[in-house]
Amino acid sequence: MAVHLRVVLEEHNIQKLKLPTGIPNTVEDLVSIVTETFQLHGEIGLLYQDKHFDNEFFSVTSTADLYDKATVKVILKEPTITLDLHPVLESSSLSSVSTYPASTTETDICPADHDASSEVLNYASSSSSDTIILPDSCRSAAWPVPFQVPEFSRDVELILAEANNLYDATGRHFMDASVKSAIMQELAKVIFSYTAYPTNQQILSVAEALVSKFPCLREPGSFAGLYGWQQRIKNKMHNYRAKLRSRKYSYPEIEINTLKRKHPGDAVPSKNIKKPKKAEVNYLPPHPTGESQETLEKERLDLIFEITKKNNAKIIADKMNKTFSSRRVEVVSLSPSVGVFKERWPALFTEAQIKEEFRRITTVSLEETFMRKLDEYTPGLLRLMRAKGGAAGCKMRPLLDTLNDTQNIEKKRDAVVCCLINYLGERQEDLFHDCQECEDYTDKTMKVIVKHNVMAEEDPSDLSIVIEGNQVMEGCGSRTKACILLMGLIYAINIEYPKELKNTFEAFQKLFLEIDGAKLLKKVHSLKNKLMQ
């Protein structure tokens, strides 16, 4: 039976809300409906007029207090913010990683100090030029698989334990709205510590983990008992981001999608959303504590001067690390051409800094992870490639036959990478361009240029990377190494994979780098299944 409510949004803004299926069972569901219907932002509360008390307003603690044509008033809850900044820890260890409680504590927003999900990664400092201190504003880890449900407050844990016992004995589901609200608050904190914009797959993993740990929370009225939780989490993250926008501490990854920051032609909430598309952990991090765009611009200018000096790799590494957030703002919000970006950040376009930038963005070690997984999959890949028939098999066979007489691991890796392109139904020529030294490459969008020197007896080829007609790397050494550095550049410059090589680059990312491997394209998914057999 349909029910109508009189909703007071503001003093002179009163709307009618129609509920076709009646009043929801929980206050949380009603809040979600009100939020979505009237496009409200921030966390809201509801009051209702009680006719037994001369129509005075009272807090809505149960939807049983509401009835057809009742008056409901919307109030906006203002968050209280406290910043608790922690210094960077120091250690003499070259390889150790230090973590400590979150650098920002927000009453009713940020997790408690013991919440591991809000820890911030800091590379230990030392005299080595290879050591990187990650800014305290960066996230420390990628999305966990499987998702780990956080430990709730002692009271909530005790209530849920009792509810689980009751569910096991009687099959009765837990419906307390206030406890569910506390659960949603803690989940939002943990989710935000990994990403501000969780994907549908990630939201589903949270809901599955929650009802798996607490079966009493499964909802019999929704699909698989999860759909209601998925919608709550999605709405909660929307409100959580709105709350964070209201405080003074800046979160660029949220603010960049506000309407006032968009181009007038894109001033629609759902249009041109800038968020991670390749599972970047630190897609658009805040500036380090005490820094601003102006101070970091001075650091950039100093960096250009420093690269002209010798034996100062440690200074360059420190300044590159410090200005990381400034580079991300530039590539995400301005999308400069590769030529302009290289001119402004020349220190980035070296092998060492490409690897470090990739680690800052994803928390993954680029070359080490890629090589390890490539070597692990090589026996299975060779088996599948040799069994492949058709045109793809014919293209791969000559290169595979050359491996019978060589034990050179580098040549084997190059052969596997080249054959993988054909195996996935794509063309090697779309990635590798073989040419003589005199050929022009300014018309190449994204290529690995393989220059052949017929006069050289050993190592007759020189490999370089060209993006948008600009040579951004040279002396890559091998085709495999060039692919690794190209992956690093794609993340660092924030550019998309070439459409004609989407399967190849997805295999690089999700198989060899193990980044966001839950959802795969059809051909890559099929390949992974065969490798797992």
C-alpha positions in Angstrom: 0.0 0.0 0.0 1.4 3.4 -1.0 2.2 5.9 1.7 2.8 9.6 1.4 5.0 11.7 3.6 5.3 15.5 4.0 9.0 16.2 4.0 10.3 19.6 5.3 13.7 20.2 3.6 14.0 23.9 4.5 11.8 26.5 6.0 10.3 27.4 2.6 11.0 24.1 0.8 8.4 21.4 1.6 8.0 18.4 -0.6 5.8 15.3 -0.9 7.4 11.9 -0.8 5.5 8.9 -2.2 6.5 5.4 -0.9 4.8 2.9 -3.3 5.7 -0.1 -1.1 4.9 1.5 2.2 7.1 2.8 5.0 10.5 1.0 5.1 11.3 -1.3 8.0 14.4 0.6 9.1 15.2 4.3 9.6 18.4 3.8 7.6 16.4 2.7 4.6 14.1 5.7 4.9 17.1 8.0 5.1 18.6 6.5 2.0 15.3 7.0 0.1 15.0 10.6 1.2 18.7 11.2 0.3 18.3 9.8 -3.2 14.9 11.3 -3.9 15.8 14.8 -3.1 19.6 14.6 -4.1 20.8 15.5 -0.6 24.5 15.7 0.3 26.1 15.0 3.7 24.8 12.9 6.6 21.2 13.7 7.5 18.9 12.9 10.3 15.0 12.8 10.5 12.5 14.3 12.9 8.8 13.6 12.9 5.8 15.6 14.3 4.1 13.7 17.1 0.4 14.5 17.3 0.3 13.3 20.9 2.6 16.1 22.0 1.0 19.1 20.2 2.9 18.4 16.9 6.3 18.9 18.5 9.3 17.4 16.6 11.0 14.2 17.9 13.9 12.2 16.5 12.9 9.3 14.2 14.3 6.2 16.0 11.8 3.7 14.6 9.7 3.9 11.4 6.8 2.5 13.4 6.2 6.0 14.6 5.4 7.1 11.1 2.1 6.9 9.3 0.4 8.0 6.0 0.6 11.8 5.5 3.0 12.2 8.5 5.3 15.2 8.6 9.1 14.5 8.5 11.8 17.2 8.9 15.3 16.7 7.4 18.2 18.0 9.5 21.9 18.1 8.3 24.4 16.7 10.8 27.5 18.9 10.9 30.7 16.9 11.3 33.3 17.8 13.9 36.9 17.6 12.7 40.1 17.3 14.6 43.5 17.0 12.9 46.1 14.9 14.7 49.3 15.0 12.7 52.1 12.5 13.2 55.8 13.0 12.3 57.5 10.7 9.8 59.2 7.8 11.6 62.9 7.2 10.9 64.7 3.9 10.7 68.2 2.9 9.7 66.9 -0.2 7.8 67.0 0.1 4.0 64.1 -2.3 3.4 61.8 -1.9 6.3 58.4 -0.3 6.0 57.0 1.7 9.0 53.4 2.2 9.7 51.6 4.2 12.3 48.0 5.3 13.1 46.3 7.6 10.7 47.6 11.1 10.4 44.1 12.5 10.4 41.5 11.9 13.1 38.0 13.1 12.5 35.3 12.7 15.1 32.6 10.5 13.6 34.6 10.3 10.3 38.0 8.8 10.7 38.9 5.4 12.3 40.4 5.0 15.7 44.1 5.0 16.2 44.2 1.2 16.3 42.4 0.8 13.0 45.0 -0.8 10.7 43.2 0.2 7.6 44.0 3.8 8.1 47.8 3.3 8.6 50.1 5.3 6.4 53.1 3.9 4.7 56.5 5.5 5.2 59.7 4.1 3.7 62.5 4.2 6.2 65.0 7.0 5.8 68.7 6.3 5.4 71.8 7.5 3.6 71.0 5.3 0.6 69.9 7.1 -2.6 67.5 4.2 -3.3 65.4 4.9 -0.2 62.0 6.6 -0.7 60.0 8.2 2.1 56.4 8.1 0.9 54.5 11.3 1.8 52.3 10.9 4.9 49.2 11.8 2.8 49.4 8.6 0.7 47.6 5.4 1.2 49.7 2.4 2.2 48.0 -0.6 0.6 45.9 -1.7 -2.3 42.4 -3.1 -1.9 42.6 -6.4 0.1 41.5 -9.7 -1.4 39.5 -11.0 0.4 38.2 -8.0 2.2 38.7 -8.1 6.0 35.8 -6.9 8.1 37.1 -4.5 10.7 36.6 -5.1 14.4 33.7 -3.0 15.6 33.4 -1.4 19.0 33.2 -3.7 22.0 29.4 -3.1 22.4 28.6 -3.8 18.8 30.8 -6.9 18.7 28.9 -8.3 21.8 25.5 -7.5 20.3 26.4 -9.1 17.0 27.8 -12.2 18.8 24.5 -12.6 20.7 22.5 -12.0 17.5 24.6 -14.7 15.7 23.8 -17.2 18.5 20.1 -16.3 18.2 20.2 -16.7 14.4 21.8 -20.1 14.7 19.2 -21.2 17.1 16.0 -19.7 15.6 16.9 -18.3 12.2 15.9 -14.8 13.3 17.6 -12.0 11.5 19.1 -8.9 13.2 17.2 -5.7 12.5 18.5 -3.1 14.9 18.9 0.2 12.9 21.2 1.9 15.4 23.7 -1.0 15.3 23.5 -1.2 11.5 24.3 2.5 11.4 27.4 2.0 13.6 28.5 -0.8 11.3 28.1 1.3 8.2 30.2 4.1 9.8 33.1 1.7 10.5 32.9 0.1 7.1 33.0 3.6 5.4 36.2 4.4 7.3 37.9 1.2 6.2 36.8 1.5 2.6 38.0 5.1 2.3 41.4 4.0 3.6 41.8 2.0 0.4 39.7 4.1 -2.1 37.4 7.0 -2.2 35.4 5.5 -5.1 34.9 1.8 -4.5 33.7 -0.2 -7.6 30.6 -2.4 -7.6 32.8 -5.4 -7.3 34.6 -4.0 -4.2 31.3 -3.1 -2.6 30.0 -6.6 -3.2 33.1 -8.0 -1.6 32.5 -5.9 1.5 28.9 -7.1 1.7 29.9 -10.7 1.3 32.6 -10.5 3.9 30.1 -8.8 6.4 27.3 -11.4 6.1 29.8 -14.2 6.1 31.2 -13.1 9.4 27.8 -12.2 10.8 25.1 -14.4 9.2 22.5 -12.7 11.3 22.9 -9.6 9.1 21.8 -11.4 5.9 18.6 -9.8 4.6 16.0 -12.4 3.5 14.1 -9.9 1.5 17.0 -8.9 -0.9 18.8 -10.9 -3.6 21.3 -13.3 -2.0 20.7 -11.4 1.3 23.3 -8.9 0.1 21.6 -6.3 -2.2 20.3 -4.1 0.7 23.9 -4.0 2.2 25.3 -3.1 -1.2 23.0 -0.2 -1.6 23.6 1.0 2.0 27.4 0.9 1.4 27.1 2.8 -1.9 24.9 5.5 -0.3 27.1 5.7 2.8 30.3 6.3 0.7 28.5 9.1 -1.2 27.6 10.7 2.2 31.0 10.0 3.6 32.7 11.9 0.7 30.2 14.8 1.1 31.2 15.0 4.8 34.9 15.1 4.0 34.3 17.9 1.5 33.0 20.1 4.3 36.2 20.2 6.4 39.3 22.3 6.0 41.8 19.4 5.3 42.0 19.0 1.5 41.2 15.8 -0.4 41.8 16.6 -4.1 40.4 13.2 -5.3 37.0 14.3 -3.9 37.1 18.0 -4.6 38.1 17.5 -8.3 34.6 16.1 -8.9 32.7 18.9 -7.3 30.6 20.9 -9.8 32.5 24.1 -9.2 35.7 22.4 -10.3 34.3 21.1 -13.5 34.1 22.7 -17.0 30.8 24.4 -17.5 29.9 21.9 -20.2 30.5 19.0 -17.8 28.8 20.5 -14.7 26.7 17.4 -14.1 27.3 15.2 -11.1 27.6 12.0 -13.1 29.6 13.4 -16.0 33.4 13.2 -16.5 34.1 11.7 -13.0 37.9 11.6 -12.4 38.6 8.5 -10.4 41.0 5.5 -10.5 40.5 3.4 -13.6 43.5 1.1 -13.3 43.3 0.4 -9.6 45.6 3.3 -8.6 45.9 3.4 -4.8 47.2 6.9 -4.7 45.4 8.4 -7.6 45.2 12.0 -6.4 46.6 12.2 -2.9 46.6 15.4 -0.7 49.7 17.5 -0.5 52.1 16.6 2.4 51.5 18.3 5.7 52.6 21.9 5.6 52.9 22.0 1.8 50.8 23.8 -0.8 50.8 24.0 -4.6 52.9 27.1 -4.4 55.6 25.6 -2.2 55.7 22.4 -4.3 56.1 24.5 -7.5 59.2 26.0 -6.0 60.4 22.4 -5.3 59.8 21.5 -9.0 61.9 24.4 -10.1 64.7 23.4 -7.7 64.4 19.9 -9.1 65.1 21.1 -12.7 68.2 22.8 -11.4 69.3 19.7 -9.4 69.2 17.3 -12.4 72.0 19.3 -14.0 74.3 18.4 -11.2 76.3 15.1 -10.7 76.2 12.6 -7.9 73.0 14.0 -6.3 70.6 11.1 -6.9 69.5 11.1 -3.3 68.4 14.8 -3.5 66.5 14.2 -6.7 64.8 11.1 -5.2 63.7 13.1 -2.1 62.4 16.0 -4.2 60.5 13.7 -6.6 58.9 12.0 -3.6 58.0 15.3 -2.0 56.4 16.7 -5.2 54.4 13.5 -6.0 51.0 15.0 -5.1 51.8 18.0 -7.3 52.5 15.8 -10.3 49.3 13.9 -9.7 47.2 17.1 -9.6 48.8 18.1 -12.9 48.3 14.9 -14.8 44.8 14.2 -13.5 43.3 17.7 -13.6 45.1 19.3 -16.5 46.0 16.2 -18.7 49.0 17.9 -20.3 50.6 16.6 -23.4 53.6 14.2 -22.9 56.0 16.7 -24.4 54.9 19.5 -22.0 54.9 17.1 -19.0 58.4 15.9 -19.8 59.6 19.4 -20.1 58.2 20.3 -16.7 59.3 17.0 -15.0 62.4 15.8 -16.8 63.6 13.9 -13.7 60.6 11.5 -13.9 61.7 10.1 -17.3 64.5 7.9 -16.0 64.3 4.1 -15.3 64.7 4.5 -11.5 62.1 7.3 -11.1 59.5 5.5 -13.4 59.7 2.5 -11.1 59.4 4.6 -7.9 56.5 6.6 -9.4 54.7 3.4 -10.1 55.3 2.2 -6.6 54.0 5.5 -5.2 50.8 5.2 -7.3 50.1 1.5 -6.8 52.3 0.4 -3.9 53.6 -2.4 -6.2 57.2 -3.0 -7.1 57.1 -2.7 -10.9 60.0 -4.7 -12.4 60.3 -7.3 -9.6 56.6 -8.2 -9.7 56.3 -8.3 -13.5 59.4 -10.5 -13.9 58.5 -12.8 -11.1 55.0 -13.5 -12.4 56.2 -13.7 -16.0 58.7 -16.3 -15.1 56.1 -18.2 -13.0 53.6 -18.3 -16.0 56.2 -18.9 -18.7 56.0 -22.8 -18.7 52.2 -22.7 -18.9 52.3 -19.9 -21.5 54.7 -21.8 -23.7 52.5 -24.9 -23.5 49.4 -23.0 -24.5 51.2 -21.1 -27.3 52.7 -24.2 -28.8 49.3 -25.8 -28.8 47.6 -22.8 -30.5 46.4 -23.3 -34.0 45.1 -21.1 -36.7 46.7 -17.8 -37.9 47.9 -16.9 -34.4 49.7 -20.2 -34.1 51.4 -19.7 -37.4 52.6 -16.3 -36.4 54.0 -17.5 -33.1 55.7 -20.8 -34.3 58.9 -19.3 -35.9 59.6 -17.3 -32.7 58.8 -20.3 -30.5 61.1 -22.5 -32.5 64.1 -20.2 -31.7 63.7 -21.1 -28.0 64.7 -24.7 -28.7 68.4 -23.8 -29.0 68.7 -21.1 -26.4 68.9 -21.0 -22.6 69.1 -17.2 -22.5 66.4 -16.1 -20.0 66.1 -12.7 -21.5 65.4 -14.0 -25.0 62.9 -16.4 -23.6 61.1 -13.6 -21.8 61.0 -11.5 -25.0 59.7 -14.4 -27.0 56.9 -15.0 -24.5 55.9 -11.4 -24.4 55.8 -11.1 -28.2 53.9 -14.3 -28.6 51.4 -13.3 -25.9 50.3 -10.4 -28.1 49.5 -12.8 -30.9 47.9 -15.4 -28.6 45.4 -12.7 -27.4 44.5 -11.9 -31.0 46.4 -8.7 -31.3 49.4 -7.6 -33.5 53.0 -7.2 -32.4 53.4 -4.4 -34.9 50.9 -2.3 -32.9 53.4 -2.3 -30.0 56.8 -2.9 -31.5 58.1 -0.9 -34.5 61.2 -2.3 -36.1 63.1 0.3 -38.1 66.5 1.5 -39.2 68.2 4.3 -37.3 67.3 7.0 -39.8 63.5 6.5 -39.6 61.2 9.1 -38.2 58.8 8.2 -35.3 57.1 11.5 -34.6 53.8 10.1 -35.9 53.7 7.3 -33.4 51.1 7.5 -30.6 52.5 4.8 -28.3 55.3 2.5 -29.6 58.4 0.6 -28.5 60.9 1.5 -31.2 63.4 -1.2 -32.0 66.2 0.3 -34.0 68.4 -2.2 -35.8 72.1 -1.5 -36.4 73.2 -3.9 -39.1 76.9 -3.1 -38.4 76.8 -4.3 -34.9 77.7 -8.0 -34.3 76.3 -8.3 -30.8 73.1 -6.7 -29.5 72.3 -5.2 -32.9 69.1 -3.4 -31.7 68.4 -0.4 -29.5 65.0 0.0 -27.9 63.3 3.2 -27.0 59.7 4.3 -26.0 57.8 6.9 -28.0 54.5 8.4 -26.7 52.6 11.1 -28.7 55.6 11.4 -31.0 58.0 12.1 -28.2 60.9 9.8 -27.3 60.4 9.5 -23.5 62.9 6.6 -22.8 65.9 5.1 -24.6 68.3 2.3 -23.9 65.5 0.0 -22.6 67.7 -3.1 -23.2 65.1 -5.7 -24.1 61.5 -5.8 -25.3 60.3 -7.1 -21.9 62.1 -4.3 -20.1 60.6 -1.8 -22.5 57.0 -3.2 -21.8 57.7 -2.9 -18.0 58.8 0.7 -18.3 55.9 1.5 -20.7 53.5 0.2 -18.0 55.1 2.5 -15.5 54.8 5.5 -17.9 51.2 4.8 -18.6 50.4 5.0 -14.8 52.7 8.0 -14.2 51.3 10.1 -17.1 47.7 8.8 -16.5 47.0 7.7 -20.1 44.7 4.9 -21.3 45.8 1.7 -22.9 45.7 1.6 -26.7 42.4 0.1 -27.8 44.1 -2.2 -30.3 46.2 -3.7 -27.4 43.7 -3.7 -24.6 44.0 -7.4 -24.0 47.8 -7.3 -23.9 48.0 -4.4 -21.4 45.3 -5.9 -19.3 47.3 -9.1 -19.1 50.4 -7.1 -18.1 48.4 -5.3 -15.4 46.2 -8.1 -14.0 48.3 -11.2 -14.6 51.9 -10.0 -14.4 51.5 -7.1 -12.0 48.6 -8.6 -10.0 46.7 -5.3 -9.9 42.9 -5.5 -9.8 42.7 -9.1 -11.1 39.1 -9.8 -10.0 37.5 -8.5 -13.2 39.1 -9.5 -16.5 38.3 -9.1 -20.2 37.0 -12.3 -21.8 40.3 -13.4 -23.5 42.5 -12.6 -20.5 40.0 -14.4 -18.2 40.1 -17.5 -20.5 44.0 -17.3 -20.5 44.1 -17.1 -16.7 41.7 -20.1 -16.3 43.9 -22.2 -18.6 47.1 -21.2 -16.7 45.4 -22.1 -13.4 44.6 -25.7 -14.6 
